[in-house]
Amino acid sequence: MEKIIFATGNEHKMIEIRAILSDLGAEILSQKEAGIKADVVEDGATFEENAMIKATEIAKIANQMPEYKNAVVLADDSGLEIDYLNKEPGIYSARYMGEDTSYDIKNQTLLDRLEGVPDEKRTARFVCAIAAAMPDGSCEVVRGTMEGIIGHEIAGENGFGGYSGNSGNAYQDEESVRRQAAANYIQSSHFREAMNVLQSLSQRNGQWYYLSSMANMGLGNNVNALSDIREAVRLEPDNMQYQMLLQRMEGGGSWYREMQNPFGGMPTGGDDYCMKLCLANLACSLCCPGGGVFCC
């Protein structure tokens, strides 16, 4: 894999993408940088379907260009799901109340619809699905989520949600920030630092056990790594990211015991899993843009 094309023109998003996928050793281009002009209609029923539609359509164009015939094309779709509102706005987040409607109006409308609803029923999540269209025509897709609640007032300036101490849930905010710090340490191969951060947290949810598993792998604590990922799957059995890692550990023989860096330096045969794992990490990282009514 020499080149990756991400189907976006968002320069700020590309900065994050290049940082997260840097260990793949591939040239990473935006759709614009690759000279691909296309306006893909995303008419899927799920975030995953929309990401796959966009990735495969852009890949069809890229594969006709000699310099990109072996490129991997990535595309994402993301949005906010509010459980009390039957997971609205969901896949229509970008078009909710019209694309030209300001987020101040959109956020206030959501708050008005949740007037009087207690915190325990204001559960919500940011979702990001990322698809990878491969040169052989296959397509992989992963989904990342950032769980939280809808606050009672607008905070920040960047869309539907972000970290906020104004929700009355600062404890949960702090825990989320520190878990992300641990994930960043793992991504940069600072496994001991990641474990120190994780050990300081009191919330032991699925994400905690997943990160602990990754850190333990990096430290060579293979028994603990396997135990942690099993617990992550037990707590969140529908999380594909956790399931994939568990399957590789239980079914991959010496694969995970030999792995020195969970984001690079894969043994032979681990390349496609490395891509999936990086995509899953990328999806989680791009979930929460900051600002709005969502408090993660």
C-alpha positions in Angstrom: 0.0 0.0 0.0 1.8 3.1 -1.3 -1.0 5.7 -1.5 -4.2 6.4 0.4 -6.9 8.8 -0.8 -9.3 10.2 1.7 -12.6 11.4 0.1 -12.7 14.8 1.8 -11.8 18.3 1.0 -11.6 19.3 4.7 -8.0 20.4 5.3 -8.4 20.3 9.1 -9.6 16.7 8.9 -6.7 15.8 6.7 -4.2 17.0 9.4 -5.8 14.6 11.9 -5.9 11.7 9.4 -2.3 12.1 8.4 -1.2 12.1 12.0 -3.2 9.0 13.0 -2.3 7.0 9.9 1.3 8.1 9.8 2.7 4.7 10.9 1.3 3.0 7.8 4.1 4.5 5.7 1.8 5.5 2.9 1.4 8.8 1.0 -2.0 10.2 2.2 -3.9 12.5 -0.1 -7.2 14.3 0.0 -9.6 13.8 -2.8 -8.8 17.3 -4.0 -5.1 16.7 -3.9 -5.6 13.6 -6.0 -7.4 15.6 -8.6 -10.7 13.7 -8.3 -13.8 15.8 -8.8 -17.0 14.0 -7.9 -20.1 14.8 -5.9 -21.3 11.4 -4.6 -24.9 11.0 -3.5 -24.8 9.3 -0.1 -28.2 7.6 0.0 -27.5 4.7 2.4 -29.6 3.8 5.4 -26.7 3.8 7.9 -23.4 5.6 8.5 -21.6 2.5 7.3 -23.5 2.3 4.0 -22.9 6.0 3.3 -19.2 5.6 4.0 -18.9 2.6 1.7 -20.9 4.3 -1.1 -18.6 7.2 -1.1 -15.4 5.2 -0.8 -16.3 2.8 -3.6 -17.5 5.5 -6.0 -14.3 7.5 -5.5 -12.2 4.3 -5.9 -13.8 3.7 -9.3 -12.5 7.0 -10.5 -9.1 6.6 -8.8 -8.6 3.1 -10.3 -8.8 4.6 -13.8 -5.9 6.9 -13.0 -2.5 5.2 -13.5 -0.9 6.9 -10.5 -3.7 5.7 -8.2 -4.7 2.3 -9.6 -3.3 0.6 -6.5 -4.5 3.3 -4.0 -6.7 2.6 -1.0 -9.7 5.0 -0.9 -11.1 6.0 2.5 -14.4 7.8 3.2 -16.3 8.6 6.3 -19.8 9.5 7.4 -20.7 10.8 10.9 -23.4 12.3 12.9 -25.2 12.6 16.2 -27.7 10.0 17.6 -30.0 11.0 20.4 -31.8 8.0 22.0 -34.8 9.9 23.3 -35.4 11.2 19.7 -35.3 7.8 18.1 -31.6 8.3 17.2 -32.3 11.6 15.4 -30.7 13.4 13.7 -28.5 10.4 12.8 -27.4 10.0 9.2 -29.2 13.3 8.4 -27.1 15.3 10.9 -25.4 17.4 8.2 -28.8 18.1 6.5 -30.8 18.4 9.7 -33.2 21.3 9.3 -31.4 22.2 6.1 -27.7 22.5 5.3 -27.9 26.3 5.4 -29.5 26.4 8.9 -27.0 27.5 11.6 -25.9 25.1 14.3 -27.2 27.6 16.9 -30.7 27.1 15.6 -30.2 23.3 15.2 -28.8 23.0 18.7 -31.6 25.1 20.3 -34.2 23.0 18.5 -32.8 19.8 19.9 -32.7 21.4 23.4 -36.3 22.5 23.0 -37.4 18.9 22.0 -35.6 17.6 25.1 -37.2 20.2 27.5 -37.9 18.5 30.8 -36.2 15.2 29.9 -33.9 14.0 32.8 -30.2 13.3 32.3 -30.7 9.5 32.4 -32.8 9.7 29.3 -30.6 12.2 27.4 -28.1 9.6 26.3 -26.5 10.2 22.9 -23.4 9.4 20.9 -21.4 10.8 18.1 -20.9 8.1 15.4 -18.2 8.0 12.7 -18.0 5.2 10.2 -15.0 4.9 7.9 -14.8 2.7 4.8 -11.7 1.6 2.9 -12.2 0.6 -0.7 -9.3 -1.7 -1.6 -7.5 -2.0 -5.0 -8.9 -5.6 -5.4 -12.5 -4.2 -5.2 -13.2 -5.3 -1.6 -14.4 -2.8 0.9 -13.9 -2.7 4.7 -15.8 -0.5 7.1 -15.4 0.3 10.8 -17.5 2.3 13.2 -16.4 4.4 16.2 -18.6 6.1 18.8 -18.2 8.6 21.5 -20.9 8.1 24.2 -22.3 10.9 26.3 -25.5 12.9 27.1 -27.2 16.0 25.7 -26.5 18.9 27.9 -29.1 21.6 29.0 -27.4 24.5 27.3 -25.3 25.2 24.3 -21.5 25.3 24.8 -18.7 25.8 22.3 -18.9 26.8 18.7 -18.2 23.8 16.6 -21.3 22.0 15.6 -23.4 19.5 17.6 -21.1 18.6 20.4 -17.9 18.4 22.3 -16.3 18.4 25.7 -18.1 20.6 28.2 -18.1 21.2 31.9 -21.4 22.9 31.6 -23.5 19.8 31.5 -23.3 19.1 35.2 -21.2 16.0 34.3 -17.7 17.2 34.6 -16.6 13.9 36.1 -17.6 12.0 33.0 -15.8 14.7 30.8 -12.6 14.3 32.7 -12.6 10.6 32.4 -13.2 10.8 28.7 -10.4 13.2 28.2 -8.0 11.0 30.1 -9.0 7.9 28.2 -8.3 9.8 25.0 -4.9 10.7 26.4 -4.2 7.1 27.1 -5.2 6.2 23.5 -2.8 8.9 22.2 0.0 7.4 24.3 -0.7 4.0 22.8 -0.7 5.3 19.3 2.7 6.8 19.9 4.0 3.5 21.5 4.3 5.0 25.0 2.6 2.0 26.6 3.8 2.5 30.2 2.5 6.1 30.2 -0.8 4.9 28.8 -1.1 2.3 31.5 -0.3 4.9 34.2 -3.2 7.1 32.9 -5.6 4.1 32.7 -4.8 3.0 36.3 -5.7 6.5 37.5 -9.2 6.2 36.2 -12.1 4.9 38.2 -14.5 4.1 35.4 -13.8 0.7 34.0 -15.9 0.5 30.8 -15.4 -1.4 27.6 -13.1 1.3 26.2 -11.0 1.2 29.3 -10.4 -2.6 29.0 -9.7 -2.3 25.3 -7.1 0.4 25.9 -5.6 -1.6 28.7 -5.4 -4.6 26.4 -3.5 -2.6 23.8 -1.2 -1.1 26.4 -0.5 -4.6 27.9 0.3 -5.9 24.4 2.8 -3.2 23.9 4.4 -4.0 27.3 4.5 -7.7 26.5 1.9 -8.6 29.2 0.0 -11.0 26.9 -2.1 -12.8 29.5 -3.4 -9.5 30.9 -4.0 -8.2 27.3 -6.2 -11.2 26.5 -8.1 -11.0 29.7 -8.7 -7.3 29.2 -10.0 -7.6 25.7 -12.3 -10.4 26.7 -13.8 -8.2 29.4 -14.2 -5.3 26.8 -16.2 -7.7 24.6 -18.3 -8.9 27.5 -19.2 -5.3 28.4 -19.8 -4.2 24.8 -20.5 -7.4 22.8 -21.6 -5.4 19.7 -18.4 -3.4 19.3 -16.7 -4.7 16.2 -13.4 -3.1 17.1 -13.2 -5.1 20.3 -14.4 -8.2 18.5 -11.7 -8.0 15.8 -8.9 -7.7 18.4 -10.2 -10.6 20.4 -10.5 -12.8 17.3 -7.0 -12.0 16.3 -5.7 -12.8 19.8 -7.6 -16.0 20.2 -7.3 -17.2 16.6 -4.0 -15.7 15.5 -1.6 -18.1 17.3 1.6 -16.2 18.0 0.5 -13.1 16.0 -0.3 -10.9 19.0 2.6 -12.3 21.1 5.0 -11.2 18.5 3.5 -7.8 17.9 5.7 -5.0 19.2 3.6 -2.0 18.1 -0.2 -2.2 17.7 -0.2 0.6 15.1 2.8 -0.5 13.0 5.6 -3.0 12.6 3.1 -5.8 12.0 4.4 -9.3 11.3 3.8 -10.8 7.9 0.0 -11.1 7.3 -1.0 -8.4 9.7 -1.2 -5.5 7.2 -4.9 -5.7 6.6 -5.6 -5.9 10.3 -3.3 -2.9 10.9 -5.4 -1.0 8.4 -8.7 -2.0 10.1 -7.3 -1.1 13.5 -6.0 2.3 12.3 -9.3 2.9 10.7 -11.2 2.1 13.9 -8.8 4.4 15.8 -9.4 7.1 13.2 -13.1 6.7 13.4 -13.1 7.1 17.2 -10.8 10.1 16.9 -13.0 12.0 14.4 -16.2 11.4 16.3 -16.4 14.5 18.5 -15.8 17.8 16.8 -16.3 20.0 19.9 -19.0 22.5 20.8 -22.7 22.3 20.8 -25.1 20.5 23.1 -23.4 17.1 23.3 -21.3 16.3 26.3 -18.9 13.4 26.0 
